[in-house]
Amino acid sequence: MQKIVIMSYDVSWPHVFEKERTLIEGVIGAYAEEIQHIGSTSIPGLSAKPIIDILVIVRSLDLVAECVGPLEALDYMYRGENGIPERHYFVKPHGVSSFEHLFHLHMIERTSEQMRMVRFRDYLIAHPEARQAYQELKIDLAARYGSDRVGYTDAKADFVLDIVRKAEEECHREGGSS
């Protein structure tokens, strides 16, 4: 198994996302309400695993079936909910190890609890001290967990939930909805 690698922020990541977003929009644009860059590579200045996370928001998860074939034509592999209810998951390219994926695509409804990924991203962009703390945590955990991706992800969970809670509190104070 390959070791978890956290790279310094790469200014090309937003451009890589935009290129892929255009391809995705070309094949499932009729079903997608919105396509967003999420995850660590979407946060300027944050070190990350070099995998672009893409969020596709659909009106209804009933539309997922219509999207599978067109996304497979772009070399995505459909993995169903993959352990997270109300989220359908695709990886690209298919047929490689999880260390070699270039893209993770998450398909949800706007009302999904998985919208917390957007709140997490936005909070870290707006709060440099939280972004720095997350970066330090990720680097430490990558060194500690080596190639154990599940352990690495589980060890970040409390930090992520705390940031999501803070983001939701901030949103409510400002009169927004989450």
Summary of the structure (lengths in Angstrom):
residues: 178
radius of gyration: 16.1
end to end distance: 38.3
largest distance: 46.6
contacts: 512
relative contact order: 0.14
helix: 49%
strand: 17%
